[in-house]
C-alpha cells in the first residue's frame, strides 16, 4: 500500500511539473518550426554559424528577452543547432533564456532587493557568454552539426523559389511537430518522472526547513539541488525569497537564480541525447561552477548587510510582474501536457510494437 501511494505521489508530482512546462513547450515547438523554415540554414550560418563574440552577444541578448522556462527553450535551441548555428551561440541562448528575463528581474527586485538583483542581471549576461565561449572552444565534433550537402542544396533551391509565407509556415510546423517534438518529448517525459520522484522525496517545505538554516546550507548543496530540481523561469524566485527570509545567505539566492533555472534533468537529458555528451558536460559544469563562484563573491560583498532584501516593495513588484507575465490558462496546460505525452508514446511506439511482436 505504501509503494502504491508513493508511486501515485510521484505521478501526481510529475504531472504537476509537466503542466507547468508543457504550454511553453508547445509554444516553443511552434517557434522552432517557424525558425527552421523562415531563418534558413544559410541565413543562420552567416549570423550565428561562427565562433565570434558578436554571435554570442546576439544569442545571449535575444535569450534574455524571452520569458521561457528551461524546458521551453529546448526545442528552440535544438532547432537553431539543426539549422547550422554553432554550439557556443546555442548554449549561450539556452543559458540566458531561462536564467533571466524582464519578468524575473522585476520579481527579483521586489522580493530580493536591488543589490542581489544587480548581481543577478550582470551574471545573467556574463555567464551565458562564458558558457558559449567554452562551448565553441571545447565542443570539438559537436561545435556544429554536419549539414548534408544535398539537403543544403534543396534549402537553397527552395529559397530561390520564393515560397509563400503559408507554405513555409506549414513545412516548418510539419518538421517541428513531426520530427523535433518526437525527439524532445521522449526525453522531457523521462526527465519529468525523475523530477517528480525527487520532488516527492524532497518537497519544497522540507528543503526550506532544513536548507533555510545557515548552519546547514552551503553553496555546494544548493548548486547540486538546483541541478536536479525543476524550476520555471520565474516561479523559483518566491522560493528563493523564502529561503533568504529563513536565514539563507545572499550567495545562496544568486547560486539558485543562476543554476536553478538553467539546469534541470529534462534539459540536460535532451542536450545529452540530441547534441552530445561533450555539450552537456560543458553546459552543466560551466554553469554550476559560475553559479558557485558568483555566489561566493556575493556572500563576500553582501553577507552581514541588513539591506540586501527589500520586502517593502514586494506587492508592487508582484503586481507589475503579473501585468507583463503571459499566463497560460489551466485547461490549455492539461491539453498541452496531453499533446506532449502523445508525442512521447508515438516516439516509443516502434519499440513497443517490437516488444509486443516478440512476446506474441
PyMOL commands that set and color helices and strands:
alter all, ss='L'
color gray80, all
select helices_A, chain A and resi 2-38+41-48+53-64+72-82+87-99+102-112+114-138+140-142+149-161+165-201+204-211+219-228+236-245+250-262+265-274+277-302+311-324+330-359
alter helices_A, ss='H'
color red, helices_A
deselect
rebuild
show_as cartoon
